[in-house]
């Protein structure tokens, strides 16, 4: 998760350290850091390699940091930071839902509970070398980082590499290479290579595909992110489709959760809400959350091999195992990390949070509206 400053609000954020903001012609988001940028490995008040344990017993190393981008010193000796030029960020590795992941952001500690994403897609766009285009969600972009006019010294074959760009200007880890051209087959993307054996075993001479350029592909994919190109020329790449998932909501809490198992008819309080366990079965539990004269009732389940296998991949499955209170300030989910399983001894294992915050992408950070939150990976 990261937070970036809004255009003019950097003035108040940085005033305490004697710096100021100025009206730059454009913000610094989606711009790569300077190659010679100064790095400070440790700073008082920042978390560096702090270890925490999740509900599931996973050891997590916690890091946070502050980044200043494209700053300068003016004639008065003051630091000038352009719009969106300062942000704080947290990195704690790959997260898992419902595992009470710890994070530290803006000097405050939180627990990461769950998130919601959307699929962001662009159609029919043309990239020139080095060009970057924002996605619809604006927290990510695509950049054509390389266009090779003569890969492997073969005329009529062109390769290109795309990368996802964060709002901070850094790249996500994976590159997306594609290769097409009049001398290139598309067997790497059209399914030909997946049908049985591609070549005969042994040594191939003229009987094989030595006259083809092996092996081109117009599709490059990793996880839920992919690129599909129509053509590559020495000047540009025509892209049919680009897609990636982007986070729209992240539910976090500054308060440690209540973790306990309950039988049918038992109840407990969390925040300003009362949670009643209305029913417990072998693979499901029904909870009722009451608050301020309103109530929400939901059955968590069924818990079986199918839902367990899809829990981390499919949000529609994950939605079967958690709910918010009427105010949205409390959250209860099935403890899918319980050592004996979520259902044991006639009881259901639950996790409950208070002071829950729905961090929505592109909205002011609740604890400091001078910042905009970007709950991205």
C-alpha positions as a Markdown table, in Angstrom:
| # | Residue | x | y | z |
|---|---|---|---|---|
| 1 | Unk | 0.0 | 0.0 | 0.0 |
| 2 | Unk | 1.2 | 3.5 | -0.6 |
| 3 | Unk | 0.1 | 7.1 | -0.2 |
| 4 | Unk | 1.0 | 9.9 | -2.6 |
| 5 | Unk | 0.5 | 13.6 | -2.0 |
| 6 | Unk | -2.2 | 15.5 | -3.8 |
| 7 | Unk | -1.1 | 18.3 | -6.0 |
| 8 | Unk | -0.9 | 21.3 | -3.7 |
| 9 | Unk | -1.3 | 19.6 | -0.3 |
| 10 | Unk | 2.4 | 18.9 | -0.2 |
| 11 | Unk | 2.9 | 22.4 | 1.2 |
| 12 | Unk | 1.5 | 21.5 | 4.6 |
| 13 | Unk | 3.0 | 18.1 | 4.6 |
| 14 | Unk | 6.5 | 19.3 | 4.2 |
| 15 | Unk | 6.3 | 22.6 | 6.0 |
| 16 | Unk | 7.5 | 21.1 | 9.3 |
| 17 | Unk | 10.9 | 20.3 | 7.7 |
| 18 | Unk | 11.3 | 23.8 | 6.2 |
| 19 | Unk | 10.4 | 22.8 | 2.7 |
| 20 | Unk | 7.8 | 24.1 | 0.3 |
| 21 | Unk | 5.8 | 23.1 | -2.8 |
| 22 | Unk | 5.6 | 24.9 | -6.1 |
| 23 | Unk | 3.2 | 24.9 | -9.0 |
| 24 | Unk | 5.0 | 22.4 | -11.3 |
| 25 | Unk | 3.6 | 22.1 | -14.8 |
| 26 | Unk | 2.9 | 18.4 | -14.3 |
| 27 | Unk | 2.9 | 15.9 | -11.3 |
| 28 | Unk | 5.7 | 13.4 | -10.9 |
| 29 | Unk | 3.5 | 10.3 | -10.8 |
| 30 | Unk | 4.2 | 7.6 | -13.4 |
| 31 | Unk | 7.7 | 8.9 | -13.9 |
| 32 | Unk | 10.8 | 6.8 | -13.3 |
| 33 | Unk | 13.2 | 7.7 | -10.4 |
| 34 | Unk | 16.5 | 9.4 | -11.3 |
| 35 | Unk | 19.3 | 6.8 | -11.8 |
| 36 | Unk | 21.5 | 8.7 | -9.3 |
| 37 | Unk | 18.7 | 9.2 | -6.6 |
| 38 | Unk | 20.1 | 9.3 | -3.1 |
| 39 | Unk | 19.1 | 6.4 | -0.9 |
| 40 | Unk | 19.0 | 6.4 | 3.0 |
| 41 | Unk | 18.8 | 2.9 | 4.3 |
| 42 | Unk | 17.9 | 3.7 | 7.9 |
| 43 | Unk | 16.1 | 6.6 | 9.4 |
| 44 | Unk | 14.9 | 7.2 | 13.0 |
| 45 | Unk | 11.2 | 6.5 | 13.3 |
| 46 | Unk | 11.0 | 4.2 | 10.3 |
| 47 | Unk | 10.5 | 0.5 | 10.4 |
| 48 | Unk | 13.2 | -1.6 | 8.9 |
| 49 | Unk | 12.9 | -5.4 | 8.9 |
| 50 | Unk | 10.6 | -5.6 | 11.9 |
| 51 | Unk | 9.3 | -9.2 | 12.3 |
| 52 | Unk | 5.7 | -10.0 | 13.0 |
| 53 | Unk | 3.6 | -13.2 | 13.1 |
| 54 | Unk | 0.3 | -13.6 | 11.3 |
| 55 | Unk | -2.7 | -15.7 | 12.4 |
| 56 | Unk | -1.5 | -18.5 | 10.2 |
| 57 | Unk | 1.9 | -18.5 | 11.7 |
| 58 | Unk | 3.7 | -16.8 | 8.8 |
| 59 | Unk | 6.6 | -14.7 | 9.8 |
| 60 | Unk | 6.4 | -11.3 | 8.0 |
| 61 | Unk | 9.2 | -8.7 | 7.7 |
| 62 | Unk | 7.8 | -5.2 | 7.9 |
| 63 | Unk | 9.3 | -2.2 | 6.1 |
| 64 | Unk | 8.2 | 1.3 | 5.5 |
| 65 | Unk | 9.8 | 4.4 | 3.9 |
| 66 | Unk | 9.5 | 8.0 | 2.7 |
| 67 | Unk | 10.3 | 8.9 | -0.9 |
| 68 | Unk | 10.8 | 12.4 | -2.2 |
| 69 | Unk | 10.7 | 12.8 | -6.0 |
| 70 | Unk | 12.1 | 15.5 | -8.3 |
| 71 | Unk | 12.9 | 17.9 | -5.6 |
| 72 | Unk | 15.2 | 20.9 | -5.9 |
| 73 | Unk | 16.7 | 23.6 | -3.9 |
| 74 | Unk | 15.7 | 27.2 | -4.8 |
| 75 | Unk | 17.6 | 30.4 | -4.5 |
| 76 | Unk | 16.5 | 30.8 | -0.9 |
| 77 | Unk | 18.0 | 27.5 | 0.1 |
| 78 | Unk | 14.6 | 25.9 | 0.6 |
| 79 | Unk | 13.6 | 22.4 | -0.6 |
| 80 | Unk | 11.0 | 22.6 | -3.4 |
| 81 | Unk | 8.9 | 19.5 | -3.9 |
| 82 | Unk | 6.6 | 19.2 | -6.9 |
| 83 | Unk | 3.0 | 18.0 | -6.7 |
| 84 | Unk | 2.8 | 14.4 | -5.7 |
| 85 | Unk | 6.5 | 14.5 | -5.1 |
| 86 | Unk | 6.5 | 13.0 | -1.6 |
| 87 | Unk | 5.0 | 9.8 | -0.5 |
| 88 | Unk | 5.2 | 7.2 | 2.2 |
| 89 | Unk | 5.0 | 3.5 | 1.3 |
| 90 | Unk | 4.9 | 0.1 | 3.1 |
| 91 | Unk | 6.2 | -3.2 | 1.8 |
| 92 | Unk | 5.5 | -6.5 | 3.6 |
| 93 | Unk | 5.7 | -9.1 | 0.8 |
| 94 | Unk | 2.9 | -11.0 | -0.7 |
| 95 | Unk | -0.2 | -10.9 | 1.6 |
| 96 | Unk | -2.9 | -13.4 | 2.3 |
| 97 | Unk | -6.5 | -12.5 | 3.1 |
| 98 | Unk | -7.9 | -13.1 | 6.6 |
| 99 | Unk | -4.4 | -13.5 | 8.1 |
| 100 | Unk | -4.1 | -10.3 | 10.2 |
| 101 | Unk | -1.2 | -9.0 | 8.1 |
| 102 | Unk | 0.7 | -6.1 | 9.9 |
| 103 | Unk | 1.6 | -2.9 | 8.1 |
| 104 | Unk | 2.9 | 0.5 | 9.1 |
| 105 | Unk | 1.9 | 3.5 | 7.2 |
| 106 | Unk | 2.4 | 7.2 | 7.9 |
| 107 | Unk | 3.8 | 6.4 | 11.4 |
| 108 | Unk | 0.8 | 4.3 | 12.4 |
| 109 | Unk | 0.4 | 0.5 | 12.7 |
| 110 | Unk | -2.5 | -1.3 | 11.1 |
| 111 | Unk | -3.7 | -4.8 | 10.3 |
| 112 | Unk | -4.5 | -5.6 | 6.7 |
| 113 | Unk | -7.7 | -7.7 | 6.6 |
| 114 | Unk | -9.1 | -7.9 | 3.0 |
| 115 | Unk | -9.3 | -6.2 | -0.3 |
| 116 | Unk | -11.4 | -5.8 | -3.4 |
| 117 | Unk | -10.1 | -5.5 | -7.0 |
| 118 | Unk | -11.3 | -4.7 | -10.5 |
| 119 | Unk | -10.0 | -5.9 | -13.9 |
| 120 | Unk | -8.7 | -2.8 | -15.8 |
| 121 | Unk | -8.6 | -3.3 | -19.6 |
| 122 | Unk | -7.4 | -1.1 | -22.5 |
| 123 | Unk | -8.3 | -1.9 | -26.2 |
| 124 | Unk | -6.7 | -0.9 | -29.5 |
| 125 | Unk | -3.9 | 1.4 | -28.5 |
| 126 | Unk | -0.5 | 2.1 | -30.2 |
| 127 | Unk | 2.7 | 2.5 | -28.3 |
| 128 | Unk | 5.9 | 4.1 | -29.5 |
| 129 | Unk | 9.3 | 3.3 | -27.9 |
| 130 | Unk | 9.4 | 4.6 | -24.3 |
| 131 | Unk | 5.7 | 5.7 | -24.3 |
| 132 | Unk | 3.6 | 5.2 | -21.2 |
| 133 | Unk | -0.2 | 5.1 | -21.1 |
| 134 | Unk | -2.3 | 5.2 | -18.0 |
| 135 | Unk | -4.9 | 2.6 | -17.3 |
| 136 | Unk | -8.5 | 3.6 | -16.6 |
| 137 | Unk | -7.9 | 3.2 | -12.9 |
| 138 | Unk | -5.0 | 5.7 | -13.0 |
| 139 | Unk | -3.0 | 3.9 | -10.3 |
| 140 | Unk | -1.1 | 1.9 | -12.9 |
| 141 | Unk | 0.2 | 2.4 | -16.4 |
| 142 | Unk | 1.8 | 0.4 | -19.2 |
| 143 | Unk | 5.1 | 1.4 | -20.8 |
| 144 | Unk | 6.8 | 0.1 | -24.0 |
| 145 | Unk | 10.3 | -0.2 | -22.5 |
| 146 | Unk | 12.0 | -1.9 | -25.5 |
| 147 | Unk | 11.4 | -2.3 | -29.2 |
| 148 | Unk | 14.0 | -4.4 | -31.0 |
| 149 | Unk | 14.0 | -4.0 | -34.8 |
| 150 | Unk | 16.4 | -6.9 | -35.4 |
| 151 | Unk | 16.3 | -9.6 | -32.7 |
| 152 | Unk | 18.7 | -12.5 | -33.4 |
| 153 | Unk | 19.9 | -10.5 | -36.5 |
| 154 | Unk | 16.8 | -11.7 | -38.5 |
| 155 | Unk | 15.0 | -9.3 | -40.9 |
| 156 | Unk | 11.2 | -9.3 | -40.6 |
| 157 | Unk | 11.2 | -10.2 | -37.0 |
| 158 | Unk | 10.4 | -7.6 | -34.3 |
| 159 | Unk | 10.3 | -7.9 | -30.5 |
| 160 | Unk | 8.9 | -5.6 | -27.9 |
| 161 | Unk | 8.8 | -5.6 | -24.1 |
| 162 | Unk | 6.1 | -4.0 | -22.0 |
| 163 | Unk | 6.2 | -3.2 | -18.2 |
| 164 | Unk | 3.6 | -2.2 | -15.7 |
| 165 | Unk | 4.3 | 1.2 | -14.1 |
| 166 | Unk | 3.3 | 2.0 | -10.5 |
| 167 | Unk | 2.0 | 5.5 | -9.6 |
| 168 | Unk | 5.4 | 6.0 | -8.0 |
| 169 | Unk | 7.1 | 5.5 | -11.3 |
| 170 | Unk | 8.7 | 2.2 | -10.4 |
| 171 | Unk | 8.1 | -1.0 | -12.4 |
| 172 | Unk | 6.3 | -4.1 | -11.2 |
| 173 | Unk | 8.6 | -7.1 | -11.2 |
| 174 | Unk | 7.5 | -8.9 | -14.4 |
| 175 | Unk | 8.3 | -7.9 | -18.0 |
| 176 | Unk | 5.9 | -8.8 | -20.8 |
| 177 | Unk | 7.8 | -9.7 | -24.0 |
| 178 | Unk | 6.1 | -10.3 | -27.3 |
| 179 | Unk | 7.5 | -11.1 | -30.8 |
| 180 | Unk | 5.9 | -10.9 | -34.2 |
| 181 | Unk | 6.7 | -10.1 | -37.8 |
| 182 | Unk | 6.4 | -11.6 | -41.3 |
| 183 | Unk | 9.2 | -14.1 | -40.6 |
| 184 | Unk | 7.8 | -15.1 | -37.2 |
| 185 | Unk | 5.3 | -17.8 | -36.4 |
| 186 | Unk | 2.8 | -17.3 | -33.6 |
| 187 | Unk | 3.1 | -20.9 | -32.2 |
| 188 | Unk | 3.9 | -19.6 | -28.8 |
| 189 | Unk | 0.5 | -18.1 | -28.4 |
| 190 | Unk | -1.9 | -19.9 | -30.8 |
| 191 | Unk | -1.9 | -23.2 | -29.0 |
| 192 | Unk | 0.3 | -25.1 | -31.6 |
| 193 | Unk | 3.0 | -25.7 | -29.1 |
| 194 | Unk | 0.6 | -27.0 | -26.5 |
| 195 | Unk | -0.8 | -29.8 | -28.7 |
| 196 | Unk | 1.4 | -32.9 | -28.2 |
| 197 | Unk | 5.0 | -32.6 | -29.1 |
| 198 | Unk | 6.2 | -29.6 | -31.0 |
| 199 | Unk | 9.1 | -31.4 | -32.7 |
| 200 | Unk | 10.2 | -35.0 | -33.1 |
| 201 | Unk | 12.7 | -36.2 | -30.6 |
| 202 | Unk | 16.3 | -36.4 | -31.8 |
| 203 | Unk | 18.2 | -34.3 | -34.3 |
| 204 | Unk | 16.2 | -32.2 | -36.7 |
| 205 | Unk | 17.4 | -31.1 | -40.1 |
| 206 | Unk | 15.2 | -30.0 | -43.0 |
| 207 | Unk | 12.2 | -32.0 | -41.8 |
| 208 | Unk | 11.7 | -29.8 | -38.8 |
| 209 | Unk | 10.8 | -26.1 | -38.5 |
| 210 | Unk | 14.3 | -24.8 | -39.3 |
| 211 | Unk | 12.8 | -22.5 | -41.9 |
| 212 | Unk | 10.6 | -20.8 | -39.2 |
| 213 | Unk | 11.6 | -18.3 | -36.6 |
| 214 | Unk | 11.0 | -20.3 | -33.4 |
| 215 | Unk | 9.1 | -19.3 | -31.5 |
| 216 | Unk | 7.1 | -16.1 | -31.8 |
| 217 | Unk | 4.1 | -15.1 | -29.7 |
| 218 | Unk | 1.6 | -12.2 | -29.8 |
| 219 | Unk | 0.5 | -12.8 | -26.2 |
| 220 | Unk | 2.5 | -12.3 | -22.9 |
| 221 | Unk | 0.9 | -13.1 | -19.6 |
| 222 | Unk | 1.8 | -13.4 | -15.9 |
| 223 | Unk | -0.9 | -14.2 | -13.3 |
| 224 | Unk | -3.9 | -11.9 | -13.9 |
| 225 | Unk | -1.9 | -9.5 | -16.2 |
| 226 | Unk | -1.5 | -9.9 | -19.9 |
| 227 | Unk | -0.7 | -8.1 | -23.2 |
| 228 | Unk | -2.0 | -9.1 | -26.7 |
| 229 | Unk | -0.5 | -7.3 | -29.7 |
| 230 | Unk | -1.7 | -7.3 | -33.3 |
| 231 | Unk | 1.6 | -6.1 | -34.9 |
| 232 | Unk | 5.1 | -4.8 | -34.3 |
| 233 | Unk | 6.9 | -2.5 | -36.7 |
| 234 | Unk | 10.2 | -0.7 | -36.4 |
| 235 | Unk | 8.3 | 2.4 | -35.3 |
| 236 | Unk | 5.5 | 1.3 | -33.1 |
| 237 | Unk | 3.5 | -1.6 | -31.5 |
| 238 | Unk | -0.3 | -1.9 | -32.1 |
| 239 | Unk | -1.8 | -3.5 | -29.1 |
| 240 | Unk | -5.2 | -5.2 | -29.2 |
| 241 | Unk | -5.6 | -5.6 | -25.4 |
| 242 | Unk | -3.8 | -4.8 | -22.1 |
| 243 | Unk | -5.2 | -5.9 | -18.8 |
| 244 | Unk | -4.3 | -6.1 | -15.1 |
| 245 | Unk | -6.1 | -6.2 | -11.8 |
| 246 | Unk | -6.1 | -3.1 | -9.6 |
| 247 | Unk | -7.2 | -2.7 | -6.0 |
| 248 | Unk | -10.2 | -0.4 | -5.3 |
| 249 | Unk | -10.7 | -1.1 | -1.6 |
| 250 | Unk | -8.5 | -2.3 | 1.2 |
| 251 | Unk | -10.0 | -2.9 | 4.7 |
| 252 | Unk | -7.6 | -2.3 | 7.5 |
| 253 | Unk | -7.8 | -1.6 | 11.3 |
| 254 | Unk | -5.5 | -0.1 | 13.8 |
| 255 | Unk | -6.9 | -2.4 | 16.5 |
| 256 | Unk | -5.9 | -5.9 | 17.2 |
| 257 | Unk | -8.7 | -8.4 | 16.5 |
| 258 | Unk | -10.7 | -10.7 | 18.8 |
| 259 | Unk | -9.9 | -14.3 | 17.8 |
| 260 | Unk | -12.0 | -17.0 | 19.4 |
| 261 | Unk | -14.3 | -19.9 | 18.7 |
| 262 | Unk | -18.1 | -19.7 | 19.5 |
| 263 | Unk | -20.9 | -22.2 | 19.8 |
| 264 | Unk | -24.5 | -21.6 | 18.7 |
| 265 | Unk | -26.3 | -19.0 | 20.9 |
| 266 | Unk | -23.1 | -17.4 | 22.2 |
| 267 | Unk | -22.4 | -13.7 | 21.6 |
| 268 | Unk | -19.7 | -11.1 | 22.1 |
| 269 | Unk | -19.1 | -7.4 | 21.7 |
| 270 | Unk | -16.7 | -5.7 | 19.3 |
| 271 | Unk | -16.5 | -1.9 | 19.1 |
| 272 | Unk | -20.1 | -0.6 | 19.2 |
| 273 | Unk | -21.6 | -3.8 | 17.8 |
| 274 | Unk | -22.9 | -7.0 | 19.3 |
| 275 | Unk | -22.2 | -10.2 | 17.4 |
| 276 | Unk | -24.5 | -13.2 | 17.9 |
| 277 | Unk | -23.8 | -16.7 | 16.7 |
| 278 | Unk | -27.2 | -17.7 | 15.4 |
| 279 | Unk | -26.3 | -21.1 | 14.1 |
| 280 | Unk | -23.3 | -23.4 | 13.7 |
| 281 | Unk | -23.2 | -26.4 | 11.3 |
| 282 | Unk | -20.4 | -28.7 | 10.1 |
| 283 | Unk | -19.4 | -26.4 | 7.3 |
| 284 | Unk | -21.1 | -23.0 | 8.0 |
| 285 | Unk | -21.9 | -20.5 | 10.7 |
| 286 | Unk | -24.6 | -17.8 | 10.8 |
| 287 | Unk | -23.7 | -14.5 | 12.6 |
| 288 | Unk | -25.9 | -11.5 | 13.4 |
| 289 | Unk | -24.2 | -8.1 | 13.9 |
| 290 | Unk | -26.4 | -5.5 | 15.7 |
| 291 | Unk | -25.5 | -1.9 | 16.1 |
| 292 | Unk | -27.5 | 1.3 | 16.6 |
| 293 | Unk | -30.9 | -0.4 | 16.1 |
| 294 | Unk | -29.8 | -2.0 | 12.9 |
| 295 | Unk | -28.6 | -5.5 | 12.2 |
| 296 | Unk | -26.8 | -7.6 | 9.5 |
| 297 | Unk | -27.1 | -11.4 | 9.3 |
| 298 | Unk | -24.9 | -13.6 | 7.1 |
| 299 | Unk | -24.0 | -17.2 | 6.8 |
| 300 | Unk | -20.3 | -17.9 | 6.3 |
| 301 | Unk | -20.0 | -21.1 | 4.2 |
| 302 | Unk | -20.0 | -23.6 | 2.9 |
| 303 | Unk | -16.4 | -24.4 | 3.9 |
| 304 | Unk | -15.3 | -27.3 | 1.7 |
| 305 | Unk | -12.5 | -28.3 | -0.6 |
| 306 | Unk | -13.8 | -26.1 | -3.5 |
| 307 | Unk | -14.1 | -22.9 | -1.5 |
| 308 | Unk | -10.9 | -23.5 | 0.4 |
| 309 | Unk | -9.0 | -23.9 | -2.9 |
| 310 | Unk | -10.5 | -20.8 | -4.4 |
| 311 | Unk | -10.4 | -18.6 | -1.3 |
| 312 | Unk | -7.3 | -16.6 | -2.2 |
| 313 | Unk | -8.0 | -16.4 | -5.9 |
| 314 | Unk | -11.7 | -15.6 | -6.2 |
| 315 | Unk | -13.1 | -12.6 | -4.4 |
| 316 | Unk | -16.6 | -13.9 | -5.0 |
| 317 | Unk | -15.7 | -17.0 | -2.9 |
| 318 | Unk | -14.0 | -14.9 | -0.3 |
| 319 | Unk | -17.1 | -12.8 | 0.1 |
| 320 | Unk | -18.9 | -15.9 | 1.4 |
| 321 | Unk | -16.8 | -15.7 | 4.6 |
| 322 | Unk | -16.9 | -12.1 | 5.9 |
| 323 | Unk | -19.2 | -9.2 | 6.5 |
| 324 | Unk | -19.3 | -5.7 | 7.9 |
| 325 | Unk | -21.5 | -4.2 | 10.6 |
| 326 | Unk | -24.3 | -1.8 | 9.7 |
| 327 | Unk | -21.9 | 1.1 | 10.3 |
| 328 | Unk | -19.0 | -0.5 | 8.4 |
| 329 | Unk | -16.8 | 0.1 | 11.5 |
| 330 | Unk | -16.7 | -3.5 | 12.6 |
| 331 | Unk | -15.8 | -6.6 | 10.5 |
| 332 | Unk | -16.2 | -10.3 | 11.2 |
| 333 | Unk | -14.8 | -13.2 | 9.2 |
| 334 | Unk | -14.4 | -16.9 | 9.5 |
| 335 | Unk | -11.0 | -17.8 | 10.9 |
| 336 | Unk | -9.8 | -19.9 | 8.0 |
| 337 | Unk | -6.4 | -20.0 | 9.6 |
| 338 | Unk | -7.5 | -21.8 | 12.8 |
| 339 | Unk | -5.1 | -24.6 | 13.6 |
| 340 | Unk | -7.9 | -27.2 | 14.0 |
| 341 | Unk | -9.8 | -25.7 | 11.1 |
| 342 | Unk | -12.6 | -23.1 | 11.2 |
| 343 | Unk | -15.2 | -25.7 | 12.5 |
| 344 | Unk | -14.3 | -28.0 | 15.4 |
| 345 | Unk | -16.0 | -29.3 | 18.5 |
| 346 | Unk | -19.4 | -27.8 | 17.6 |
| 347 | Unk | -17.9 | -24.3 | 17.4 |
| 348 | Unk | -17.0 | -21.8 | 14.7 |
| 349 | Unk | -13.7 | -19.9 | 14.8 |
| 350 | Unk | -14.2 | -16.2 | 14.1 |
| 351 | Unk | -12.0 | -13.1 | 13.9 |
| 352 | Unk | -13.6 | -9.7 | 14.7 |
| 353 | Unk | -12.2 | -6.2 | 14.2 |
| 354 | Unk | -13.3 | -2.7 | 15.3 |
| 355 | Unk | -12.3 | 0.7 | 14.0 |
| 356 | Unk | -12.3 | -0.7 | 10.5 |
| 357 | Unk | -11.3 | 1.6 | 7.6 |
| 358 | Unk | -12.2 | 1.1 | 4.0 |
| 359 | Unk | -9.2 | 2.6 | 2.2 |
| 360 | Unk | -10.5 | 3.4 | -1.3 |
| 361 | Unk | -8.0 | 4.0 | -4.1 |
| 362 | Unk | -7.6 | 7.7 | -4.9 |
| 363 | Unk | -9.3 | 9.0 | -1.8 |
| 364 | Unk | -7.8 | 11.2 | 1.0 |
| 365 | Unk | -6.0 | 9.2 | 3.7 |
| 366 | Unk | -8.3 | 9.3 | 6.7 |
| 367 | Unk | -5.6 | 10.3 | 9.2 |
| 368 | Unk | -4.1 | 13.0 | 7.0 |
| 369 | Unk | -6.2 | 14.4 | 4.1 |
| 370 | Unk | -3.0 | 16.0 | 2.6 |
| 371 | Unk | -2.3 | 12.5 | 1.2 |
| 372 | Unk | -4.1 | 10.3 | -1.3 |
| 373 | Unk | -4.1 | 6.6 | -0.7 |
| 374 | Unk | -3.1 | 4.1 | -3.3 |
| 375 | Unk | -3.7 | 0.6 | -1.8 |
| 376 | Unk | -1.7 | -1.2 | -4.5 |
| 377 | Unk | 0.7 | -4.1 | -4.4 |
